Amino acid sequence: MEEEEFRRAGYALVDWIAAYRAGVESRPVLSQVTPGAIRAALPPAPPAQGESFDAILADVDRVLMPGITHWQSPNFFAYFPANSSGPSILGELLSAGLGVQGMLWATSPACTELETHVLDWLVEMLDLPRAFLSTGEGGGVIQDTASSAVLCALLAAREQATAGQGNEAGLAGLPRLVAYASSQAHSAVEKAVKIAGLGRQQLRLLEVDEVFALRPEALERQLRADRAAGLQPFFLAATLGTTSSNAMDPLAALGPLCQQHQLWLHVDAAMSGTAALCPEFRSWFRGMEFADSFDFNPHKWMFTNFDCSCFYVRRRQALIRALSILPEYLRNQATASGAVFDYRDWQIPLGRRFRALKLWFVIRHYGVEGLQREVRRHVALAQEFAAGVRADPAFELAAPAPLNLVCFRHRGGDAANQAIMDRLNHSGDLYLTHTRLAGQLALRMSIGQTLTQPRHVANAWRRIQEEGRAFAV
Amino acid sequence: MEEEEFRRAGYALVDWIAAYRAGVESRPVLSQVTPGAIRAALPPAPPAQGESFDAILADVDRVLMPGITHWQSPNFFAYFPANSSGPSILGELLSAGLGVQGMLWATSPACTELETHVLDWLVEMLDLPRAFLSTGEGGGVIQDTASSAVLCALLAAREQATAGQGNEAGLAGLPRLVAYASSQAHSAVEKAVKIAGLGRQQLRLLEVDEVFALRPEALERQLRADRAAGLQPFFLAATLGTTSSNAMDPLAALGPLCQQHQLWLHVDAAMSGTAALCPEFRSWFRGMEFADSFDFNPHKWMFTNFDCSCFYVRRRQALIRALSILPEYLRNQATASGAVFDYRDWQIPLGRRFRALKLWFVIRHYGVEGLQREVRRHVALAQEFAAGVRADPAFELAAPAPLNLVCFRHRGGDAANQAIMDRLNHSGDLYLTHTRLAGQLALRMSIGQTLTQPRHVANAWRRIQEEGRAFAV
């Protein structure tokens, strides 16, 4: 594609995206296509000759758009937000345009140094423990997801607990290692335990309290039982803001237990970490000074398009020892000097793209105060919604709503809630998803899209009430 | 960022990228900054208030560009290519603009279906075994990297070999599993073996022949020895196009051994897989019908910016069984029906972005014939370079050059070659890297950047000869 053609096509696509974002609220949020419908509209064979960009872009509209669920719609309240923003989209574009590899410092120093620098900024912005700063023994790195971050943390902990023998000799001859999390922890913890060869049977999903937070006494009891059985406890994945209900595990109580029992404490704050931008929401983060590692996703609630998950470790050498490999063809003077970070040793894959650009663009575009303002706005919208639920006798909250996720249900039982959700989602007016809490279905109203305004939340609540009227309380 | 501001900033960035690509050949390829120089130019604290896009873009030039190594330069001959193209960059932009999550079919059906469809196209385009088609029991999925692909293959094989007990009970109580690869295999194999808990001691890096390809008899001998020792062989990672020297492991001989010994055969063709677009290069792929899994990277040599690694499995259920997790909050009707692919079960992370867009854009922009033309062009350039090396008595080839990578050396010994490389790389005129082959340093001339033309290769060879003159043969 020649320079002028790229320019023309690029302008057209920028226009397309600008128009898409401006008009996305009028599109049905949840795609209604049936399995196979999109494929059926695509030609069975690739073209022999090249086609024009106009033809391709026309097919985006004709073929693909019916199969898109609009995550950027202001009426998207499902799962967790995956919000984005103009500066983030443009940061991703620049990353693609530069096309550099960040596997080593030497393969593009700016890619590594901007990432280290911006992740240090975020330590200050979120008031995280200074031990996570790269200027000491810690450091931050961008992962693709919180799933990969918990896997990296688990591997670092595994190798620390086995003095490197997991990597070297393998787990077959070693004592059984046991990992801990609450019953509400993300499924990524179980997936990581399996990938790392530890076995699901060595993952204890512990009892939670009435607000779905891990009970420290349940952890302590299980630790004693496991030690008595000759097992080796080594890892706790605590969550600040569970996926199901935004529950907050009590770090200040769990941390000392981890120290006493030599558990690596990983804190997964995938969505809720962003809340720490605002001092008034930091009480949930008390006890963070005990964390060996921490992760939160700007690609959820900090206006940075997927993927961008910020992962911190207190002792970077523990992570690097677990994941480092140095073949001849990657040797270079900078690596040998020890003066640089080679981020390939901080993650599962080797290659990595320049993801710090979009994060830097976002922080500079909004400024710290701008980001705080947006977070406060979303939390306020969720709290208003929760107040509406509390005030309507047909509905009830299913969990506390500490921040921007409201779990609630119609009092008419599971079938009513399932029907309300299905009807809302099929209407296209909004999209929300469910979970089970204390054995009952609950609807999840997750507020955090960039474009969501008070009218969208008010309209959602009106539509929910409307659908609820068909069911007896 | 409002619609008009996004449009204006987007145009400016499109212009910036167009100009960057048009002028990149005149920039020094390898960044010359010292560790810490980029960070020193960044403010110690993030801005409290937002800044203009113009200010940010100005800092890209002022602060970042000195720290960029130009992977898209036509004078970049280091490592492997990581080529990109206009349509690919725009596909990435659209993916960021739509901002959808592809973790489940239901979270955006088009994201999953386009990926499945385009990966089926590639089966035909590369003449891969039809068993990899999604329409049968196989299927393809986009991974971030070939490293992640080999880890996924290894986990599927581990769970197949242990009847799911690795995931369930963990490796601590199981017989030792042994994995195999050649001494030239990518370090990702060792990293995957470690991550999966198998231990480096259970990875056999086997002897290669005089062209650095795995010797089937070395595999057979080791298999017998390991079985005799009560170990359980389970996995072979064969390589088509090793990183070091582009060596091709003999699949047609290795495949029957894998069948006989029940090894999962994974074929890593990260760079060289693209060559299979052209019928005349397919002889290297003979024996692919024995492969249980296969991976190649359009983000290396198929004009698709990182990340885009195409991973195929013969029996998708083996992969899904190893990686599937289904928590309540991800349950949905489409998943329950079994009629759809949920790609989160085909990879390590949960979340995933719409990477198929850029691959689809690239295939449609170039057409199959256009892609073939580019591959032939690169191979021809490499073969001309190799002919130059053969004709110059001061230099010699260090390995066969089957495709687009030429390993060569000055006859003056390791110190001369190191000096030649360092001087070339510091000159900024070109960038190339090294490896060790048969105990000696070899320089690697890897040809595959989108913008590389005959004059760039000719100039590189002239500069190499020039620097070589300082050293006795």
Boltz contact constraints between the chains, C-beta under 6 A:
constraints:
  - contact:
      token1: [A, 1]
      token2: [B, 86]
      max_distance: 6.0
  - contact:
      token1: [A, 3]
      token2: [B, 18]
      max_distance: 6.0
  - contact:
      token1: [A, 3]
      token2: [B, 22]
      max_distance: 6.0
  - contact:
      token1: [A, 6]
      token2: [B, 18]
      max_distance: 6.0
  - contact:
      token1: [A, 6]
      token2: [B, 86]
      max_distance: 6.0
  - contact:
      token1: [A, 7]
      token2: [B, 18]
      max_distance: 6.0
  - contact:
      token1: [A, 9]
      token2: [B, 90]
      max_distance: 6.0
  - contact:
      token1: [A, 10]
      token2: [B, 14]
      max_distance: 6.0
  - contact:
      token1: [A, 11]
      token2: [B, 11]
      max_distance: 6.0
  - contact:
      token1: [A, 13]
      token2: [B, 90]
      max_distance: 6.0
  - contact:
      token1: [A, 13]
      token2: [B, 93]
      max_distance: 6.0
  - contact:
      token1: [A, 14]
      token2: [B, 7]
      max_distance: 6.0
  - contact:
      token1: [A, 14]
      token2: [B, 10]
      max_distance: 6.0
  - contact:
      token1: [A, 17]
      token2: [B, 97]
      max_distance: 6.0
  - contact:
      token1: [A, 18]
      token2: [B, 3]
      max_distance: 6.0
  - contact:
      token1: [A, 18]
      token2: [B, 6]
      max_distance: 6.0
  - contact:
      token1: [A, 18]
      token2: [B, 7]
      max_distance: 6.0
  - contact:
      token1: [A, 22]
      token2: [B, 3]
      max_distance: 6.0
  - contact:
      token1: [A, 31]
      token2: [B, 109]
      max_distance: 6.0
  - contact:
      token1: [A, 33]
      token2: [B, 109]
      max_distance: 6.0
  - contact:
      token1: [A, 35]
      token2: [B, 339]
      max_distance: 6.0
  - contact:
      token1: [A, 35]
      token2: [B, 340]
      max_distance: 6.0
  - contact:
      token1: [A, 38]
      token2: [B, 109]
      max_distance: 6.0
  - contact:
      token1: [A, 38]
      token2: [B, 110]
      max_distance: 6.0
  - contact:
      token1: [A, 38]
      token2: [B, 113]
      max_distance: 6.0
  - contact:
      token1: [A, 39]
      token2: [B, 113]
      max_distance: 6.0
  - contact:
      token1: [A, 39]
      token2: [B, 117]
      max_distance: 6.0
  - contact:
      token1: [A, 42]
      token2: [B, 117]
      max_distance: 6.0
  - contact:
      token1: [A, 46]
      token2: [B, 121]
      max_distance: 6.0
  - contact:
      token1: [A, 46]
      token2: [B, 363]
      max_distance: 6.0
  - contact:
      token1: [A, 46]
      token2: [B, 368]
      max_distance: 6.0
  - contact:
      token1: [A, 47]
      token2: [B, 364]
      max_distance: 6.0
  - contact:
      token1: [A, 47]
      token2: [B, 367]
      max_distance: 6.0
  - contact:
      token1: [A, 48]
      token2: [B, 367]
      max_distance: 6.0
  - contact:
      token1: [A, 48]
      token2: [B, 368]
      max_distance: 6.0
  - contact:
      token1: [A, 48]
      token2: [B, 369]
      max_distance: 6.0
  - contact:
      token1: [A, 49]
      token2: [B, 367]
      max_distance: 6.0
  - contact:
      token1: [A, 50]
      token2: [B, 365]
      max_distance: 6.0
  - contact:
      token1: [A, 50]
      token2: [B, 366]
      max_distance: 6.0
  - contact:
      token1: [A, 50]
      token2: [B, 367]
      max_distance: 6.0
  - contact:
      token1: [A, 50]
      token2: [B, 370]
      max_distance: 6.0
  - contact:
      token1: [A, 51]
      token2: [B, 364]
      max_distance: 6.0
  - contact:
      token1: [A, 56]
      token2: [B, 361]
      max_distance: 6.0
  - contact:
      token1: [A, 56]
      token2: [B, 364]
      max_distance: 6.0
  - contact:
      token1: [A, 64]
      token2: [B, 110]
      max_distance: 6.0
  - contact:
      token1: [A, 67]
      token2: [B, 109]
      max_distance: 6.0
  - contact:
      token1: [A, 67]
      token2: [B, 110]
      max_distance: 6.0
  - contact:
      token1: [A, 68]
      token2: [B, 108]
      max_distance: 6.0
  - contact:
      token1: [A, 68]
      token2: [B, 110]
      max_distance: 6.0
  - contact:
      token1: [A, 69]
      token2: [B, 107]
      max_distance: 6.0
  - contact:
      token1: [A, 69]
      token2: [B, 108]
      max_distance: 6.0
  - contact:
      token1: [A, 71]
      token2: [B, 99]
      max_distance: 6.0
  - contact:
      token1: [A, 71]
      token2: [B, 100]
      max_distance: 6.0
  - contact:
      token1: [A, 71]
      token2: [B, 101]
      max_distance: 6.0
  - contact:
      token1: [A, 72]
      token2: [B, 99]
      max_distance: 6.0
  - contact:
      token1: [A, 82]
      token2: [B, 101]
      max_distance: 6.0
  - contact:
      token1: [A, 84]
      token2: [B, 99]
      max_distance: 6.0
  - contact:
      token1: [A, 86]
      token2: [B, 1]
      max_distance: 6.0
  - contact:
      token1: [A, 86]
      token2: [B, 6]
      max_distance: 6.0
  - contact:
      token1: [A, 89]
      token2: [B, 96]
      max_distance: 6.0
  - contact:
      token1: [A, 89]
      token2: [B, 97]
      max_distance: 6.0
  - contact:
      token1: [A, 90]
      token2: [B, 9]
      max_distance: 6.0
  - contact:
      token1: [A, 90]
      token2: [B, 13]
      max_distance: 6.0
  - contact:
      token1: [A, 92]
      token2: [B, 96]
      max_distance: 6.0
  - contact:
      token1: [A, 93]
      token2: [B, 13]
      max_distance: 6.0
  - contact:
      token1: [A, 93]
      token2: [B, 93]
      max_distance: 6.0
  - contact:
      token1: [A, 96]
      token2: [B, 89]
      max_distance: 6.0
  - contact:
      token1: [A, 96]
      token2: [B, 92]
      max_distance: 6.0
  - contact:
      token1: [A, 96]
      token2: [B, 305]
      max_distance: 6.0
  - contact:
      token1: [A, 97]
      token2: [B, 17]
      max_distance: 6.0
  - contact:
      token1: [A, 97]
      token2: [B, 89]
      max_distance: 6.0
  - contact:
      token1: [A, 99]
      token2: [B, 71]
      max_distance: 6.0
  - contact:
      token1: [A, 99]
      token2: [B, 72]
      max_distance: 6.0
  - contact:
      token1: [A, 99]
      token2: [B, 84]
      max_distance: 6.0
  - contact:
      token1: [A, 99]
      token2: [B, 305]
      max_distance: 6.0
  - contact:
      token1: [A, 100]
      token2: [B, 71]
      max_distance: 6.0
  - contact:
      token1: [A, 101]
      token2: [B, 71]
      max_distance: 6.0
  - contact:
      token1: [A, 101]
      token2: [B, 82]
      max_distance: 6.0
  - contact:
      token1: [A, 107]
      token2: [B, 69]
      max_distance: 6.0
  - contact:
      token1: [A, 108]
      token2: [B, 68]
      max_distance: 6.0
  - contact:
      token1: [A, 108]
      token2: [B, 69]
      max_distance: 6.0
  - contact:
      token1: [A, 109]
      token2: [B, 31]
      max_distance: 6.0
  - contact:
      token1: [A, 109]
      token2: [B, 33]
      max_distance: 6.0
  - contact:
      token1: [A, 109]
      token2: [B, 38]
      max_distance: 6.0
  - contact:
      token1: [A, 109]
      token2: [B, 67]
      max_distance: 6.0
  - contact:
      token1: [A, 110]
      token2: [B, 38]
      max_distance: 6.0
  - contact:
      token1: [A, 110]
      token2: [B, 64]
      max_distance: 6.0
  - contact:
      token1: [A, 110]
      token2: [B, 67]
      max_distance: 6.0
  - contact:
      token1: [A, 110]
      token2: [B, 68]
      max_distance: 6.0
  - contact:
      token1: [A, 113]
      token2: [B, 38]
      max_distance: 6.0
  - contact:
      token1: [A, 113]
      token2: [B, 39]
      max_distance: 6.0
  - contact:
      token1: [A, 117]
      token2: [B, 39]
      max_distance: 6.0
  - contact:
      token1: [A, 117]
      token2: [B, 42]
      max_distance: 6.0
  - contact:
      token1: [A, 121]
      token2: [B, 46]
      max_distance: 6.0
  - contact:
      token1: [A, 144]
      token2: [B, 349]
      max_distance: 6.0
  - contact:
      token1: [A, 145]
      token2: [B, 349]
      max_distance: 6.0
  - contact:
      token1: [A, 145]
      token2: [B, 350]
      max_distance: 6.0
  - contact:
      token1: [A, 145]
      token2: [B, 351]
      max_distance: 6.0
  - contact:
      token1: [A, 147]
      token2: [B, 349]
      max_distance: 6.0
  - contact:
      token1: [A, 147]
      token2: [B, 350]
      max_distance: 6.0
  - contact:
      token1: [A, 148]
      token2: [B, 349]
      max_distance: 6.0
  - contact:
      token1: [A, 167]
      token2: [B, 194]
      max_distance: 6.0
  - contact:
      token1: [A, 168]
      token2: [B, 199]
      max_distance: 6.0
  - contact:
      token1: [A, 168]
      token2: [B, 200]
      max_distance: 6.0
  - contact:
      token1: [A, 169]
      token2: [B, 199]
      max_distance: 6.0
  - contact:
      token1: [A, 169]
      token2: [B, 201]
      max_distance: 6.0
  - contact:
      token1: [A, 170]
      token2: [B, 198]
      max_distance: 6.0
  - contact:
      token1: [A, 170]
      token2: [B, 199]
      max_distance: 6.0
  - contact:
      token1: [A, 170]
      token2: [B, 202]
      max_distance: 6.0
  - contact:
      token1: [A, 171]
      token2: [B, 171]
      max_distance: 6.0
  - contact:
      token1: [A, 171]
      token2: [B, 172]
      max_distance: 6.0
  - contact:
      token1: [A, 171]
      token2: [B, 197]
      max_distance: 6.0
  - contact:
      token1: [A, 172]
      token2: [B, 171]
      max_distance: 6.0
  - contact:
      token1: [A, 172]
      token2: [B, 176]
      max_distance: 6.0
  - contact:
      token1: [A, 176]
      token2: [B, 172]
      max_distance: 6.0
  - contact:
      token1: [A, 187]
      token2: [B, 325]
      max_distance: 6.0
  - contact:
      token1: [A, 187]
      token2: [B, 327]
      max_distance: 6.0
  - contact:
      token1: [A, 188]
      token2: [B, 350]
      max_distance: 6.0
  - contact:
      token1: [A, 190]
      token2: [B, 325]
      max_distance: 6.0
  - contact:
      token1: [A, 191]
      token2: [B, 325]
      max_distance: 6.0
  - contact:
      token1: [A, 194]
      token2: [B, 167]
      max_distance: 6.0
  - contact:
      token1: [A, 196]
      token2: [B, 197]
      max_distance: 6.0
  - contact:
      token1: [A, 197]
      token2: [B, 171]
      max_distance: 6.0
  - contact:
      token1: [A, 197]
      token2: [B, 196]
      max_distance: 6.0
  - contact:
      token1: [A, 197]
      token2: [B, 197]
      max_distance: 6.0
  - contact:
      token1: [A, 198]
      token2: [B, 170]
      max_distance: 6.0
  - contact:
      token1: [A, 199]
      token2: [B, 169]
      max_distance: 6.0
  - contact:
      token1: [A, 199]
      token2: [B, 170]
      max_distance: 6.0
  - contact:
      token1: [A, 200]
      token2: [B, 168]
      max_distance: 6.0
  - contact:
      token1: [A, 201]
      token2: [B, 169]
      max_distance: 6.0
  - contact:
      token1: [A, 202]
      token2: [B, 170]
      max_distance: 6.0
  - contact:
      token1: [A, 243]
      token2: [B, 329]
      max_distance: 6.0
  - contact:
      token1: [A, 244]
      token2: [B, 329]
      max_distance: 6.0
  - contact:
      token1: [A, 305]
      token2: [B, 96]
      max_distance: 6.0
  - contact:
      token1: [A, 305]
      token2: [B, 99]
      max_distance: 6.0
  - contact:
      token1: [A, 306]
      token2: [B, 351]
      max_distance: 6.0
  - contact:
      token1: [A, 306]
      token2: [B, 353]
      max_distance: 6.0
  - contact:
      token1: [A, 325]
      token2: [B, 187]
      max_distance: 6.0
  - contact:
      token1: [A, 325]
      token2: [B, 190]
      max_distance: 6.0
  - contact:
      token1: [A, 325]
      token2: [B, 191]
      max_distance: 6.0
  - contact:
      token1: [A, 327]
      token2: [B, 187]
      max_distance: 6.0
  - contact:
      token1: [A, 328]
      token2: [B, 435]
      max_distance: 6.0
  - contact:
      token1: [A, 328]
      token2: [B, 436]
      max_distance: 6.0
  - contact:
      token1: [A, 329]
      token2: [B, 243]
      max_distance: 6.0
  - contact:
      token1: [A, 329]
      token2: [B, 244]
      max_distance: 6.0
  - contact:
      token1: [A, 329]
      token2: [B, 435]
      max_distance: 6.0
  - contact:
      token1: [A, 339]
      token2: [B, 35]
      max_distance: 6.0
  - contact:
      token1: [A, 340]
      token2: [B, 35]
      max_distance: 6.0
  - contact:
      token1: [A, 349]
      token2: [B, 144]
      max_distance: 6.0
  - contact:
      token1: [A, 349]
      token2: [B, 145]
      max_distance: 6.0
  - contact:
      token1: [A, 349]
      token2: [B, 147]
      max_distance: 6.0
  - contact:
      token1: [A, 349]
      token2: [B, 148]
      max_distance: 6.0
  - contact:
      token1: [A, 350]
      token2: [B, 145]
      max_distance: 6.0
  - contact:
      token1: [A, 350]
      token2: [B, 147]
      max_distance: 6.0
  - contact:
      token1: [A, 350]
      token2: [B, 188]
      max_distance: 6.0
  - contact:
      token1: [A, 351]
      token2: [B, 145]
      max_distance: 6.0
  - contact:
      token1: [A, 351]
      token2: [B, 306]
      max_distance: 6.0
  - contact:
      token1: [A, 353]
      token2: [B, 306]
      max_distance: 6.0
  - contact:
      token1: [A, 361]
      token2: [B, 56]
      max_distance: 6.0
  - contact:
      token1: [A, 363]
      token2: [B, 46]
      max_distance: 6.0
  - contact:
      token1: [A, 364]
      token2: [B, 47]
      max_distance: 6.0
  - contact:
      token1: [A, 364]
      token2: [B, 51]
      max_distance: 6.0
  - contact:
      token1: [A, 364]
      token2: [B, 56]
      max_distance: 6.0
  - contact:
      token1: [A, 365]
      token2: [B, 50]
      max_distance: 6.0
  - contact:
      token1: [A, 366]
      token2: [B, 50]
      max_distance: 6.0
  - contact:
      token1: [A, 367]
      token2: [B, 47]
      max_distance: 6.0
  - contact:
      token1: [A, 367]
      token2: [B, 48]
      max_distance: 6.0
  - contact:
      token1: [A, 367]
      token2: [B, 49]
      max_distance: 6.0
  - contact:
      token1: [A, 367]
      token2: [B, 50]
      max_distance: 6.0
  - contact:
      token1: [A, 368]
      token2: [B, 46]
      max_distance: 6.0
  - contact:
      token1: [A, 368]
      token2: [B, 48]
      max_distance: 6.0
  - contact:
      token1: [A, 369]
      token2: [B, 48]
      max_distance: 6.0
  - contact:
      token1: [A, 370]
      token2: [B, 50]
      max_distance: 6.0
  - contact:
      token1: [A, 435]
      token2: [B, 328]
      max_distance: 6.0
  - contact:
      token1: [A, 435]
      token2: [B, 329]
      max_distance: 6.0
  - contact:
      token1: [A, 436]
      token2: [B, 328]
      max_distance: 6.0
